[in-house]
């Protein structure tokens, strides 16, 4: 289990312009692709928000892929909301 902090950004869209895949971009510019299942799907509602994600990280095709177990929305001054 690993914790990652960063901003949720869109990675892929469908033909109607809806976001179908997201990435976490960390403050040190690492990218973590988010699996589109379970809690990972829920993160799509928080695009451009700062989050802390906990989950299993595995390599896939040269990328780091996260299966999200839980996440927190991070607000200014390190205030955290449990989701």
N, C-alpha and C positions, 0 to 999 in steps of 0.2 A: 504494500500500500504506500502510495506516494502523495504528497501534497504539492499542488501547483497553484501559484497566484498569477493572475494576468487578466487580460481583457478578452471577452468573447467577441470574435469577429466571424462574419460569414465566409465560407470557403467555396460553396457550390450552390447554384440556384437551379430551379426547374424551368421549364419553358414558359411558365406564367410569372416568373420573377420571384417566386417564393423561395426562401432559404431552406435547403434540404441537408446541408452539412455545415458544421462550424469548427472553428479552431480556437484554442486559447493561445494568445500571444503574450508571452511573459515580458516583464520589464527589462530583462536582459536579452530580449529578442529571440528566445527559443520559441518554437511552435509545437503545439501538441494537438493532433487531430482528435476529435471527440467522436467516439462510437455513437451511432444514431439509434440507441436503444435505451430503455429504462430512463434513468436520471439524465443521461446525455441528451435525450430528446427535450427534456424540460429546460435545459440550458438555452435553447433557441429563443426563449422568451426574454433573454437577458443580453441581447446583442448590444455591444458598446458599453457593457457594464464590467466593473472589476469584480472578480470572483476568486474564491479559493476552492479548488477542486481536490477531492481525495478519491483515489482509485488505483487500479492496476494499470501500469504502463508497459507496453510491449512494442518491439520494433516491427515495422511492416513496410516493405518497399522503400527503405531508407528514411522513413518517418517514425515519429513517436506517436503511438495511438493509445488513448486513455479510455478505459471502461470506467465510467463515473459511478462511484458508490454513494457519494454525498457531495454537496457543495454549499458554500456560504456566499451570499451577496455581500461584498465589502463596500462600506460607505466611507465618506470622509472621516478623518481623524481615527481611523482604524475601528470604527464602530462596526459590529458584525451582526447580521441578521441570519439566524439559522433557517434553512429551507429544507 
